[in-house]
Amino acid sequence: MMNKLFLFWYAVGLLLMLTIGVPAPLSFSNGLFLVFYAMYAVSLEQGLRERTYWGWGRIALVGLSTFGIEWLSVTTGWPFGEYSYTPVLGFLLSGVPVTIACAWVGVFLNGMLLAKGSNRWLRAMQIGLFTVTLDLVLDPVAYARGFWLWEEGGAYFGIPATNFISWFLISAALSLLFPARETTYAVRREAARLGQLMLLMFGVLGMKEGLYVPMLIAVAAAAVLEGVVIRYHHIAKEQMV
């Protein structure tokens, strides 16, 4: 059910953004998309984690801690850099959209479901790499479309390097809260498809904005994820023999 709702919202939203834009009466849909993304990722993760309050607590901690870090950065400029949010993503609480916690949960869980979980430190590196790669595509597009505004600028389409370093370190550190475990092939495949959809959406929007480098990164990263799916498909077949 959640995957169908997300895909419907995704298809309609992308079509609108590529054509007439999101009408003012539907402006709430930008933030709601992040909620659906997080819910989709959580629904995939539910099939792997222990069904206790500890599992839900870890997810809540990801959302609350990243919202707090976003607030700290908006207020002080550390650790991401000097920036400010616009109302595009919905209601602002102390200068931060409430839905930004959902964005972090979605991206983080998406990366965790793709990573190989037998070694927590190796998994942390993989999750950090996934989140940074997605942000290399997402951030320039979101900046160009006015989701948030960078105030000091930086070498990568006006975005400072501290932003990407922080994404890597925060997501890698948060992964250590979750137990080491293997992801089933079916879940990893669906997580890869979800990651590909996010990459390609922002890649296509980036192309519309004239941001060809993020678009190329999106295509390359989507191809790598396809390679991950193919690799684990072979592994799953060998284990069944």
Accessible surface in RSA format (square Angstrom, percent):
REM  Atomic radii and reference values for relative SASA: ProtOr
REM  Chains: A
REM  Algorithm: Lee & Richards
REM  Probe-radius: 1.40
REM  Slices: 20
REM RES _ NUM      All-atoms   Total-Side   Main-Chain    Non-polar    All polar
REM                ABS   REL    ABS   REL    ABS   REL    ABS   REL    ABS   REL
RES MET A   1   176.75  91.5 140.67  93.1  36.08  85.9 119.51 101.6  57.25  75.8
RES MET A   2    34.45  17.8  30.21  20.0   4.25  10.1  30.21  25.7   4.24   5.6
RES ASN A   3    49.52  34.2  47.44  45.8   2.08   5.0   4.80  11.5  44.73  43.2
RES LYS A   4   147.35  71.9 141.60  86.9   5.75  13.7  85.78  77.2  61.57  65.6
RES LEU A   5    54.00  30.1  49.07  35.1   4.93  12.4  53.46  37.5   0.54   1.4
RES PHE A   6     0.00   0.0   0.00   0.0   0.00   0.0   0.00   0.0   0.00   0.0
RES LEU A   7    76.96  42.9  73.99  52.9   2.97   7.5  74.46  52.3   2.50   6.7
RES PHE A   8   123.30  61.7 116.03  71.9   7.27  18.9 122.58  74.3   0.71   2.0
RES TRP A   9    56.46  22.7  54.77  26.5   1.68   4.0  53.75  28.7   2.71   4.4
RES TYR A  10    20.76   9.7  19.59  11.1   1.17   3.0  16.14  12.1   4.62   5.7
RES ALA A  11    57.76  53.1  48.66  75.1   9.10  20.7  53.52  75.4   4.24  11.2
RES VAL A  12    63.01  41.5  61.59  55.8   1.41   3.4  62.96  54.7   0.05   0.1
RES GLY A  13    19.28  23.8   0.00   N/A  19.28  23.8  18.94  52.0   0.34   0.8
RES LEU A  14    29.78  16.6  29.70  21.2   0.08   0.2  29.70  20.9   0.08   0.2
RES LEU A  15   115.65  64.4 112.79  80.7   2.87   7.2 115.08  80.8   0.57   1.5
RES LEU A  16    31.07  17.3  31.07  22.2   0.00   0.0  31.07  21.8   0.00   0.0
RES MET A  17    21.09  10.9  20.81  13.8   0.28   0.7  16.76  14.2   4.33   5.7
RES LEU A  18    62.78  35.0  43.62  31.2  19.16  48.2  43.62  30.6  19.16  51.6
RES THR A  19    83.34  59.3  52.17  52.9  31.17  74.3  56.20  75.5  27.14  41.0
RES ILE A  20   139.82  79.6 100.78  75.1  39.04  94.1 109.88  79.1  29.94  81.2
RES GLY A  21    21.72  26.8   0.00   N/A  21.72  26.8  20.81  57.1   0.91   2.0
RES VAL A  22    42.60  28.0  15.41  13.9  27.19  65.5  15.61  13.6  26.99  73.2
RES PRO A  23    49.75  36.3  37.09  33.8  12.66  46.0  49.75  41.1   0.00   0.0
RES ALA A  24    85.87  79.0  64.41  99.4  21.45  48.8  71.16 100.2  14.71  39.0
RES PRO A  25   111.91  81.6  84.06  76.6  27.84 101.2  97.56  80.6  14.34  89.1
RES LEU A  26    72.44  40.3  72.44  51.8   0.00   0.0  72.44  50.9   0.00   0.0
RES SER A  27    61.26  51.8  59.19  79.0   2.07   4.8  31.82  67.8  29.44  41.2
RES PHE A  28   110.40  55.2  97.20  60.2  13.20  34.4 106.07  64.3   4.34  12.4
RES SER A  29    20.45  17.3  18.85  25.2   1.60   3.7  12.25  26.1   8.21  11.5
RES ASN A  30    27.12  18.7  19.49  18.8   7.63  18.4   5.85  14.1  21.26  20.6
RES GLY A  31     2.68   3.3   0.00   N/A   2.68   3.3   2.33   6.4   0.35   0.8
RES LEU A  32    54.44  30.3  51.37  36.8   3.07   7.7  52.44  36.8   2.00   5.4
RES PHE A  33    22.10  11.1  22.10  13.7   0.00   0.0  22.10  13.4   0.00   0.0
RES LEU A  34    18.06  10.1  18.06  12.9   0.00   0.0  18.06  12.7   0.00   0.0
RES VAL A  35    39.06  25.7  39.06  35.4   0.00   0.0  39.06  33.9   0.00   0.0
RES PHE A  36    20.43  10.2  20.43  12.7   0.00   0.0  20.43  12.4   0.00   0.0
RES TYR A  37     0.81   0.4   0.81   0.5   0.00   0.0   0.81   0.6   0.00   0.0
RES ALA A  38     7.59   7.0   7.59  11.7   0.00   0.0   7.59  10.7   0.00   0.0
RES MET A  39    83.38  43.2  78.18  51.7   5.19  12.4  71.40  60.7  11.97  15.9
RES TYR A  40    13.78   6.4  13.78   7.8   0.00   0.0   3.17   2.4  10.62  13.1
RES ALA A  41     0.00   0.0   0.00   0.0   0.00   0.0   0.00   0.0   0.00   0.0
RES VAL A  42    18.80  12.4  18.80  17.0   0.00   0.0  18.80  16.3   0.00   0.0
RES SER A  43    46.57  39.4  30.58  40.8  15.99  36.8  26.89  57.3  19.69  27.6
RES LEU A  44    16.25   9.0  13.13   9.4   3.11   7.8  15.20  10.7   1.05   2.8
RES GLU A  45     0.15   0.1   0.15   0.1   0.00   0.0   0.00   0.0   0.15   0.1
RES GLN A  46    51.84  29.0  50.55  36.9   1.28   3.1   4.35   9.3  47.49  36.0
RES GLY A  47    56.93  70.2   0.00   N/A  56.93  70.2  25.49  70.0  31.44  70.4
RES LEU A  48    37.90  21.1  11.21   8.0  26.70  67.1  15.00  10.5  22.90  61.6
RES ARG A  49    15.28   6.4   5.28   2.7   9.99  23.8   3.17   4.3  12.11   7.3
RES GLU A  50    65.18  37.4  51.64  39.1  13.55  32.3  52.32 101.2  12.86  10.5
RES ARG A  51   183.75  77.2 150.70  76.8  33.06  78.7  66.84  91.3 116.92  70.9
RES THR A  52    59.72  42.5  50.02  50.7   9.71  23.1  59.28  79.6   0.44   0.7
RES TYR A  53   162.09  75.7 150.71  85.7  11.38  29.6 122.47  92.0  39.62  48.8
RES TRP A  54   154.47  62.0 154.09  74.6   0.37   0.9 136.17  72.6  18.30  29.7
RES GLY A  55     0.95   1.2   0.00   N/A   0.95   1.2   0.94   2.6   0.01   0.0
RES TRP A  56   123.84  49.7 121.42  58.8   2.43   5.7 100.28  53.5  23.57  38.2
RES GLY A  57    35.81  44.2   0.00   N/A  35.81  44.2  30.23  83.0   5.59  12.5
RES ARG A  58    53.91  22.6  52.18  26.6   1.73   4.1  12.16  16.6  41.75  25.3
RES ILE A  59    14.25   8.1  13.64  10.2   0.61   1.5  13.78   9.9   0.47   1.3
RES ALA A  60    51.70  47.5  40.51  62.5  11.19  25.5  50.92  71.7   0.78   2.1
RES LEU A  61    82.83  46.1  81.09  58.0   1.74   4.4  82.17  57.7   0.66   1.8
RES VAL A  62     0.94   0.6   0.94   0.9   0.00   0.0   0.94   0.8   0.00   0.0
RES GLY A  63     7.67   9.5   0.00   N/A   7.67   9.5   7.67  21.0   0.00   0.0
RES LEU A  64   133.46  74.3 123.97  88.7   9.50  23.9 125.02  87.8   8.44  22.7
RES SER A  65    34.45  29.1  22.22  29.6  12.24  28.2  32.85  69.9   1.61   2.2
RES THR A  66     0.66   0.5   0.11   0.1   0.55   1.3   0.43   0.6   0.23   0.4
RES PHE A  67    35.01  17.5  35.01  21.7   0.00   0.0  35.01  21.2   0.00   0.0
RES GLY A  68    31.23  38.5   0.00   N/A  31.23  38.5  28.63  78.6   2.60   5.8
RES ILE A  69    45.02  25.6  43.85  32.7   1.17   2.8  44.89  32.3   0.12   0.3
RES GLU A  70     7.39   4.2   7.39   5.6   0.00   0.0   0.06   0.1   7.33   6.0
RES TRP A  71   108.71  43.6 108.71  52.6   0.00   0.0  97.22  51.8  11.49  18.6
RES LEU A  72    58.45  32.5  58.45  41.8   0.00   0.0  58.45  41.0   0.00   0.0
RES SER A  73     0.38   0.3   0.00   0.0   0.38   0.9   0.00   0.0   0.38   0.5
RES VAL A  74    35.39  23.3  17.56  15.9  17.82  42.9  17.56  15.3  17.82  48.3
RES THR A  75    81.44  57.9  46.98  47.6  34.46  82.1  48.17  64.7  33.27  50.3
RES THR A  76    76.03  54.1  46.37  47.0  29.67  70.7  53.58  72.0  22.46  33.9
RES GLY A  77    14.88  18.3   0.00   N/A  14.88  18.3   2.68   7.3  12.20  27.3
RES TRP A  78   168.38  67.6 167.99  81.3   0.39   0.9 142.03  75.7  26.35  42.7
RES PRO A  79    20.51  14.9  14.31  13.0   6.20  22.5  14.41  11.9   6.09  37.9
RES PHE A  80     3.40   1.7   3.40   2.1   0.00   0.0   3.40   2.1   0.00   0.0
RES GLY A  81     9.42  11.6   0.00   N/A   9.42  11.6   9.42  25.9   0.00   0.0
RES GLU A  82    60.51  34.7  59.06  44.7   1.46   3.5  10.53  20.4  49.98  40.8
RES TYR A  83    11.32   5.3   7.04   4.0   4.29  11.2   6.81   5.1   4.51   5.6
RES SER A  84    38.13  32.2  38.13  50.9   0.00   0.0  26.72  56.9  11.41  16.0
RES TYR A  85    23.36  10.9   6.53   3.7  16.83  43.8   0.04   0.0  23.31  28.7
RES THR A  86    25.93  18.4  23.65  24.0   2.29   5.5  25.89  34.8   0.05   0.1
RES PRO A  87   103.57  75.5  92.59  84.4  10.98  39.9  92.85  76.7  10.72  66.6
RES VAL A  88    46.84  30.8  36.72  33.2  10.12  24.4  44.81  38.9   2.03   5.5
RES LEU A  89     5.05   2.8   5.05   3.6   0.00   0.0   5.05   3.5   0.00   0.0
RES GLY A  90    27.03  33.3   0.00   N/A  27.03  33.3  25.63  70.3   1.40   3.1
RES PHE A  91   147.86  74.0 128.31  79.5  19.56  50.9 137.40  83.3  10.46  29.9
RES LEU A  92    55.31  30.8  39.46  28.2  15.84  39.8  39.46  27.7  15.84  42.6
RES LEU A  93    89.62  49.9  89.00  63.7   0.62   1.6  89.62  62.9   0.00   0.0
RES SER A  94    74.51  63.0  40.88  54.6  33.63  77.5  27.70  59.0  46.81  65.6
RES GLY A  95    29.57  36.5   0.00   N/A  29.57  36.5  21.70  59.5   7.87  17.6
RES VAL A  96     0.00   0.0   0.00   0.0   0.00   0.0   0.00   0.0   0.00   0.0
RES PRO A  97     0.00   0.0   0.00   0.0   0.00   0.0   0.00   0.0   0.00   0.0
RES VAL A  98    71.73  47.2  69.99  63.4   1.75   4.2  69.99  60.8   1.75   4.7
RES THR A  99    22.68  16.1  22.18  22.5   0.50   1.2  22.60  30.4   0.09   0.1
RES ILE A 100     9.62   5.5   9.62   7.2   0.00   0.0   9.62   6.9   0.00   0.0
RES ALA A 101    19.70  18.1  19.56  30.2   0.14   0.3  19.70  27.7   0.00   0.0
RES CYS A 102    33.79  25.6  32.07  35.8   1.72   4.0   1.72   4.3  32.07  34.6
RES ALA A 103    15.85  14.6  15.53  24.0   0.32   0.7  15.85  22.3   0.00   0.0
RES TRP A 104     2.94   1.2   2.77   1.3   0.17   0.4   2.47   1.3   0.47   0.8
RES VAL A 105    12.35   8.1  12.35  11.2   0.00   0.0  12.35  10.7   0.00   0.0
RES GLY A 106     0.00   0.0   0.00   N/A   0.00   0.0   0.00   0.0   0.00   0.0
RES VAL A 107     3.18   2.1   3.18   2.9   0.00   0.0   3.18   2.8   0.00   0.0
RES PHE A 108     0.36   0.2   0.21   0.1   0.15   0.4   0.31   0.2   0.05   0.1
RES LEU A 109     1.11   0.6   1.11   0.8   0.00   0.0   1.11   0.8   0.00   0.0
RES ASN A 110     0.06   0.0   0.01   0.0   0.05   0.1   0.05   0.1   0.01   0.0
RES GLY A 111     1.35   1.7   0.00   N/A   1.35   1.7   0.00   0.0   1.35   3.0
RES MET A 112     7.79   4.0   4.57   3.0   3.22   7.7   4.57   3.9   3.22   4.3
RES LEU A 113     2.03   1.1   1.72   1.2   0.31   0.8   2.03   1.4   0.00   0.0
RES LEU A 114    17.15   9.5   9.77   7.0   7.38  18.5   9.83   6.9   7.31  19.7
RES ALA A 115     4.54   4.2   0.40   0.6   4.14   9.4   3.64   5.1   0.90   2.4
RES LYS A 116    71.59  34.9  70.64  43.3   0.95   2.3  43.12  38.8  28.48  30.3
RES GLY A 117     1.18   1.5   0.00   N/A   1.18   1.5   1.18   3.2   0.00   0.0
RES SER A 118    73.73  62.3  43.15  57.6  30.58  70.4  37.13  79.1  36.60  51.3
RES ASN A 119    73.61  50.8  69.31  67.0   4.30  10.4  14.97  36.0  58.64  56.7
RES ARG A 120    97.42  40.9  93.56  47.7   3.86   9.2  26.78  36.6  70.65  42.8
RES TRP A 121   172.99  69.4 172.61  83.5   0.38   0.9 144.47  77.0  28.52  46.3
RES LEU A 122    88.23  49.1  84.33  60.3   3.89   9.8  87.35  61.3   0.88   2.4
RES ARG A 123     2.62   1.1   2.62   1.3   0.00   0.0   1.58   2.2   1.05   0.6
RES ALA A 124     1.89   1.7   1.89   2.9   0.00   0.0   1.89   2.7   0.00   0.0
RES MET A 125    94.29  48.8  92.27  61.1   2.02   4.8  65.42  55.6  28.87  38.3
RES GLN A 126    55.34  30.9  48.61  35.5   6.73  16.0  30.57  65.1  24.77  18.8
RES ILE A 127     0.00   0.0   0.00   0.0   0.00   0.0   0.00   0.0   0.00   0.0
RES GLY A 128     0.00   0.0   0.00   N/A   0.00   0.0   0.00   0.0   0.00   0.0
RES LEU A 129   116.72  65.0 116.69  83.5   0.03   0.1 116.72  82.0   0.00   0.0
RES PHE A 130    22.73  11.4  17.19  10.6   5.54  14.4  22.30  13.5   0.44   1.3
RES THR A 131     0.22   0.2   0.22   0.2   0.00   0.0   0.22   0.3   0.00   0.0
RES VAL A 132    23.00  15.1  23.00  20.8   0.00   0.0  23.00  20.0   0.00   0.0
RES THR A 133    29.74  21.2  29.74  30.2   0.00   0.0  18.01  24.2  11.74  17.7
RES LEU A 134     1.15   0.6   0.89   0.6   0.25   0.6   0.89   0.6   0.25   0.7
RES ASP A 135     0.50   0.3   0.26   0.3   0.23   0.6   0.23   0.5   0.27   0.3
RES LEU A 136    44.89  25.0  44.89  32.1   0.00   0.0  44.89  31.5   0.00   0.0
RES VAL A 137     0.00   0.0   0.00   0.0   0.00   0.0   0.00   0.0   0.00   0.0
RES LEU A 138    19.45  10.8  19.45  13.9   0.00   0.0  19.45  13.7   0.00   0.0
RES ASP A 139     3.94   2.8   3.94   3.9   0.00   0.0   0.00   0.0   3.94   3.9
RES PRO A 140     2.72   2.0   0.14   0.1   2.58   9.4   0.46   0.4   2.26  14.0
RES VAL A 141     0.17   0.1   0.17   0.2   0.00   0.0   0.17   0.2   0.00   0.0
RES ALA A 142     0.54   0.5   0.30   0.5   0.24   0.5   0.54   0.8   0.00   0.0
RES TYR A 143    63.38  29.6  57.66  32.8   5.71  14.9  28.14  21.1  35.24  43.4
RES ALA A 144    55.98  51.5  16.31  25.2  39.67  90.2  28.43  40.0  27.55  73.0
RES ARG A 145    63.29  26.6  35.75  18.2  27.54  65.6  14.50  19.8  48.79  29.6
RES GLY A 146    21.23  26.2   0.00   N/A  21.23  26.2  19.59  53.8   1.64   3.7
RES PHE A 147    26.01  13.0  25.98  16.1   0.03   0.1  25.98  15.8   0.03   0.1
RES TRP A 148    22.91   9.2  22.91  11.1   0.00   0.0  21.83  11.6   1.08   1.7
RES LEU A 149    84.23  46.9  84.23  60.3   0.00   0.0  84.23  59.2   0.00   0.0
RES TRP A 150    17.28   6.9   4.84   2.3  12.44  29.2   4.84   2.6  12.44  20.2
RES GLU A 151   110.80  63.6  72.24  54.7  38.56  91.8  34.99  67.7  75.80  61.9
RES GLU A 152   134.60  77.3  96.76  73.2  37.85  90.1  38.26  74.0  96.34  78.7
RES GLY A 153    29.89  36.9   0.00   N/A  29.89  36.9  20.49  56.2   9.40  21.1
RES GLY A 154    33.96  41.9   0.00   N/A  33.96  41.9  17.06  46.8  16.89  37.8
RES ALA A 155   117.20 107.8  69.23 106.8  47.97 109.1  81.56 114.9  35.65  94.4
RES TYR A 156    46.04  21.5  43.08  24.5   2.95   7.7  45.56  34.2   0.47   0.6
RES PHE A 157    75.42  37.7  50.36  31.2  25.06  65.2  65.61  39.8   9.82  28.1
RES GLY A 158    21.37  26.4   0.00   N/A  21.37  26.4  16.40  45.0   4.97  11.1
RES ILE A 159     0.83   0.5   0.00   0.0   0.83   2.0   0.00   0.0   0.83   2.3
RES PRO A 160    21.63  15.8  19.45  17.7   2.18   7.9  21.63  17.9   0.00   0.0
RES ALA A 161    68.09  62.6  58.25  89.9   9.84  22.4  60.42  85.1   7.67  20.3
RES THR A 162    67.91  48.3  66.66  67.6   1.25   3.0  65.19  87.6   2.72   4.1
RES ASN A 163     4.02   2.8   4.02   3.9   0.00   0.0   0.00   0.0   4.02   3.9
RES PHE A 164    20.87  10.4  19.90  12.3   0.97   2.5  20.25  12.3   0.62   1.8
RES ILE A 165    99.18  56.4  94.90  70.7   4.28  10.3  98.99  71.3   0.19   0.5
RES SER A 166     9.61   8.1   7.40   9.9   2.21   5.1   3.07   6.5   6.54   9.2
RES TRP A 167    25.09  10.1  25.09  12.1   0.00   0.0  20.49  10.9   4.60   7.5
RES PHE A 168    54.66  27.3  54.66  33.9   0.00   0.0  54.66  33.1   0.00   0.0
RES LEU A 169   106.57  59.3 102.96  73.7   3.61   9.1 103.31  72.6   3.26   8.8
RES ILE A 170    21.97  12.5  19.06  14.2   2.92   7.0  21.97  15.8   0.00   0.0
RES SER A 171     0.00   0.0   0.00   0.0   0.00   0.0   0.00   0.0   0.00   0.0
RES ALA A 172     8.02   7.4   7.54  11.6   0.48   1.1   7.87  11.1   0.15   0.4
RES ALA A 173    58.32  53.6  48.69  75.1   9.63  21.9  52.11  73.4   6.21  16.5
RES LEU A 174    18.82  10.5  17.69  12.7   1.13   2.8  18.81  13.2   0.00   0.0
RES SER A 175     0.00   0.0   0.00   0.0   0.00   0.0   0.00   0.0   0.00   0.0
RES LEU A 176    48.41  27.0  43.99  31.5   4.42  11.1  44.20  31.0   4.20  11.3
RES LEU A 177    74.79  41.7  60.16  43.0  14.63  36.8  64.59  45.4  10.20  27.5
RES PHE A 178     2.58   1.3   2.14   1.3   0.44   1.1   2.58   1.6   0.00   0.0
RES PRO A 179    48.99  35.7  40.59  37.0   8.40  30.5  48.30  39.9   0.69   4.3
RES ALA A 180    46.36  42.6  20.78  32.1  25.59  58.2  21.05  29.6  25.31  67.1
RES ARG A 181    45.73  19.2  34.20  17.4  11.53  27.5  38.99  53.3   6.74   4.1
RES GLU A 182    86.23  49.5  69.16  52.3  17.07  40.7  59.60 115.3  26.63  21.7
RES THR A 183    12.49   8.9   5.00   5.1   7.49  17.8   0.19   0.3  12.30  18.6
RES THR A 184    74.20  52.8  65.87  66.8   8.33  19.8  71.63  96.2   2.56   3.9
RES TYR A 185    49.98  23.3  41.60  23.7   8.37  21.8  34.42  25.9  15.55  19.2
RES ALA A 186    54.66  50.3  50.24  77.5   4.42  10.1  50.54  71.2   4.12  10.9
RES VAL A 187    24.24  15.9  23.33  21.1   0.91   2.2  24.23  21.1   0.01   0.0
RES ARG A 188     5.16   2.2   5.16   2.6   0.00   0.0   0.80   1.1   4.36   2.6
RES ARG A 189   100.42  42.2 100.12  51.0   0.30   0.7  15.85  21.7  84.57  51.3
RES GLU A 190    54.39  31.2  52.14  39.4   2.25   5.4  18.35  35.5  36.04  29.4
RES ALA A 191     0.05   0.0   0.05   0.1   0.00   0.0   0.05   0.1   0.00   0.0
RES ALA A 192     0.00   0.0   0.00   0.0   0.00   0.0   0.00   0.0   0.00   0.0
RES ARG A 193    92.89  39.0  92.04  46.9   0.85   2.0  50.83  69.5  42.06  25.5
RES LEU A 194     1.39   0.8   0.18   0.1   1.21   3.0   0.90   0.6   0.49   1.3
RES GLY A 195     0.02   0.0   0.00   N/A   0.02   0.0   0.00   0.0   0.02   0.1
RES GLN A 196    19.80  11.1  19.80  14.5   0.00   0.0   7.06  15.0  12.75   9.7
RES LEU A 197    48.25  26.9  48.25  34.5   0.00   0.0  48.25  33.9   0.00   0.0
RES MET A 198     1.86   1.0   1.86   1.2   0.00   0.0   1.86   1.6   0.00   0.0
RES LEU A 199     2.59   1.4   2.59   1.9   0.00   0.0   2.59   1.8   0.00   0.0
RES LEU A 200    71.66  39.9  71.13  50.9   0.52   1.3  71.60  50.3   0.06   0.2
RES MET A 201     5.61   2.9   5.23   3.5   0.39   0.9   3.52   3.0   2.09   2.8
RES PHE A 202    13.38   6.7  13.38   8.3   0.00   0.0  13.38   8.1   0.00   0.0
RES GLY A 203     1.61   2.0   0.00   N/A   1.61   2.0   1.61   4.4   0.00   0.0
RES VAL A 204    50.41  33.2  49.36  44.7   1.05   2.5  49.37  42.9   1.03   2.8
RES LEU A 205     2.57   1.4   2.57   1.8   0.00   0.0   2.57   1.8   0.00   0.0
RES GLY A 206     0.00   0.0   0.00   N/A   0.00   0.0   0.00   0.0   0.00   0.0
RES MET A 207    87.47  45.3  81.53  54.0   5.94  14.1  58.51  49.7  28.96  38.4
RES LYS A 208   104.00  50.7  68.36  41.9  35.65  84.9  64.66  58.2  39.34  41.9
RES GLU A 209    70.20  40.3  41.56  31.4  28.64  68.2   6.11  11.8  64.09  52.3
RES GLY A 210    39.03  48.1   0.00   N/A  39.03  48.1  18.55  50.9  20.48  45.9
RES LEU A 211    23.08  12.9  22.98  16.4   0.10   0.2  23.08  16.2   0.00   0.0
RES TYR A 212   126.03  58.8 123.39  70.2   2.64   6.9  83.86  63.0  42.17  52.0
RES VAL A 213    73.80  48.6  73.51  66.5   0.30   0.7  73.53  63.9   0.27   0.7
RES PRO A 214     0.00   0.0   0.00   0.0   0.00   0.0   0.00   0.0   0.00   0.0
RES MET A 215    36.89  19.1  36.89  24.4   0.00   0.0  26.26  22.3  10.62  14.1
RES LEU A 216   109.31  60.9 105.18  75.2   4.13  10.4 105.43  74.0   3.88  10.4
RES ILE A 217    43.24  24.6  39.99  29.8   3.25   7.8  42.89  30.9   0.35   0.9
RES ALA A 218     0.35   0.3   0.35   0.5   0.00   0.0   0.35   0.5   0.00   0.0
RES VAL A 219    78.53  51.7  76.98  69.7   1.56   3.7  77.34  67.2   1.19   3.2
RES ALA A 220    58.33  53.6  49.76  76.8   8.57  19.5  57.22  80.6   1.11   2.9
RES ALA A 221    14.18  13.0   8.14  12.6   6.04  13.7  13.42  18.9   0.76   2.0
RES ALA A 222     9.22   8.5   8.36  12.9   0.86   1.9   8.70  12.3   0.51   1.4
RES ALA A 223    63.47  58.4  47.36  73.1  16.11  36.6  54.56  76.8   8.91  23.6
RES VAL A 224    99.23  65.3  91.41  82.8   7.82  18.9  97.93  85.1   1.30   3.5
RES LEU A 225    15.99   8.9  15.99  11.4   0.00   0.0  15.99  11.2   0.00   0.0
RES GLU A 226    60.80  34.9  60.80  46.0   0.00   0.0  34.66  67.0  26.14  21.3
RES GLY A 227    34.76  42.9   0.00   N/A  34.76  42.9  29.62  81.3   5.13  11.5
RES VAL A 228    38.59  25.4  36.49  33.0   2.10   5.1  37.87  32.9   0.72   2.0
RES VAL A 229     7.08   4.7   6.44   5.8   0.64   1.5   7.08   6.2   0.00   0.0
RES ILE A 230    88.58  50.4  87.06  64.9   1.52   3.7  88.58  63.8   0.00   0.0
RES ARG A 231   133.10  55.9 127.88  65.2   5.22  12.4  51.78  70.8  81.33  49.3
RES TYR A 232    19.55   9.1  19.55  11.1   0.00   0.0  14.70  11.0   4.85   6.0
RES HIS A 233    70.33  38.4  70.33  48.9   0.00   0.0  52.08  53.7  18.25  21.2
RES HIS A 234    96.38  52.7  95.52  66.4   0.86   2.2  70.31  72.5  26.06  30.3
RES ILE A 235    53.12  30.2  53.12  39.6   0.00   0.0  53.12  38.3   0.00   0.0
RES ALA A 236    21.21  19.5  18.93  29.2   2.29   5.2  20.71  29.2   0.50   1.3
RES LYS A 237   110.91  54.1 108.48  66.6   2.43   5.8  57.87  52.1  53.03  56.5
RES GLU A 238   123.74  71.0 109.50  82.8  14.25  33.9  43.22  83.6  80.53  65.7
RES GLN A 239   144.29  80.7 108.68  79.4  35.62  84.8  45.25  96.3  99.04  75.1
RES MET A 240   165.87  85.9 127.38  84.3  38.49  91.6 109.95  93.5  55.92  74.1
RES VAL A 241   162.40 106.9 105.02  95.1  57.38 138.3 132.41 115.0  29.99  81.3
END  Absolute sums over single chains surface
CHAIN  1 A    11230.5       9367.8       1862.7       8335.3       2895.2
END  Absolute sums over all chains
TOTAL         11230.5       9367.8       1862.7       8335.3       2895.2
